[in-house]
């Protein structure tokens, strides 16, 4: 009797809910989703910050000041609250 044995591995990948405001300077991430009020989502989408876009945190000012991010060919300063509404997947 000959038989074939196969080993299957099953695992679940759990992604963390990471906000743009949580990242350190120099970190690169991919935008997963944008939440928050409608006016904010519309403004961000008009600026070209869409889900799937890669962003890099350029500057994070101390004491809760703005977060400066770079994407495509532009830089954008966001308040910490606004940066918290952008969910990302960390790349590096």
Order of alpha helices (4+ residues) and beta strands (2+ residues): beta-beta-alpha-beta-beta-beta-alpha-beta
